[in-house]
Amino acid sequence: MALVRCERCGARGITRTYVLSVAPPNHPDSGLVCGRSTCSGAGVIFLEPNEVQAYNRGERLFALNTGTTKVRAA
C-alpha cells in the first residue's frame, strides 16, 4: 500500500518496505501533503516493490492508507 510523506520525513520507522519515491504531477504544488500529523510538507508517494513493478508498467493509481493521507485544497 503506497504511502505519502514529504522528502524530509521519508518512509522510515514503519513496518512496510518502500523502495521508490515518486513525485506526483505538479510537485510541490500537487495538493498531496505529508501524512505525518505534525508535518504539512509537500508529499511524495512511496511505493512498495510490487507497486514499483506496476508503476514501471505505466500504472499510476495506487491504494493509500486513508489514516495517513492528507490533501491540501486549492
Stockholm file with secondary structure:
# STOCKHOLM 1.0

chainA/1-74         MALVRCERCGARGITRTYVLSVAPPNHPDSGLVCGRSTCSGAGVIFLEPNEVQAYNRGERLFALNTGTTKVRAA
#=GR chainA/1-74 SS CBEEEETTTTTCSSSSCCCEEECCTTTTSSSEECSSTTCCCBEEEEECHHHHHHHHTTCCCCCBCGGGCEECCC
#=GC SS_cons        CBEEEETTTTTCSSSSCCCEEECCTTTTSSSEECSSTTCCCBEEEEECHHHHHHHHTTCCCCCBCGGGCEECCC
//
